Amino acid sequence: MINALESSSTRPYLIRALYEWCTDNGFTPYVAVQVDDTVQVPREYVKNGEIVLNISFDATSSLKLGNDFIEFKARFAGTAREISVPVGRVIAIYARENGQGMAFPAPAPAHADGGAAAPAAATPSTASTRTPLRDASRGTEGDASKVVHLVSGEGEEAAAPGSTPPPDPEDPPRPPAGGGARPSLKRIK
């Protein structure tokens, strides 16, 4: 029998499932990637150690959503580029149009000797059906101890670990009254 510690990560399977959901529903799938030396992307588009990539059929060619890497060719400012992203560096996948998707734990930082630290848990944080991920606030790169909490953006503070549990996932959140600020993804230390 294979136990949970010996099984493969769920991250590549969830990425493929959400990619398929986006394309089946006519949405544009975007992936947010935490960039390090293992990620092959145009560095001039990296901001705060992260890059957001459009992985739709129209924006890519030769797209491969593998268990270890997401690989494709895409044009940036008219120049064709080869893109290669280790699946473990993907921190979110979502639909551009409505923000529906999933955020993942930040990757573990590399050890000083050049080797990778133990991988972060592959348990994803599911995004609310009404919570866009595209307005993510930035944290310190490589800090796997951060917890990702979804907040409404109206000055509410996210619940600390061990406090009141989140609402039942079958009871969708209500939009803010009076058309307040849009919800956003916020990393909490």
WOPEGI-V101135 format. One record per run of one state. SS is the DSSP state (~ for helix, > for strand, _ for the rest). FROM is the first residue (numbers start at 1). TO is the last residue. If there is no record, write none. Layout:
BEGIN
ss->[SS & SS]
from->[FROM & FROM]
to->[TO & TO]
END
This chain:
BEGIN
ss->[_ & ~ & _ & > & _ & > & _ & ~ & _ & > & _ & > & _ & > & _ & > & _ & > & ~ & > & _ & > & _ & > & _ & > & _ & > & _ & > & _ & > & _]
from->[1 & 11 & 25 & 29 & 35 & 40 & 41 & 43 & 46 & 47 & 48 & 50 & 55 & 61 & 66 & 69 & 77 & 79 & 87 & 90 & 96 & 101 & 104 & 110 & 111 & 116 & 117 & 125 & 127 & 147 & 152 & 184 & 189]
to->[10 & 24 & 28 & 34 & 39 & 40 & 42 & 45 & 46 & 47 & 49 & 54 & 60 & 65 & 68 & 76 & 78 & 86 & 89 & 95 & 100 & 103 & 109 & 110 & 115 & 116 & 124 & 126 & 146 & 151 & 183 & 188 & 189]
END
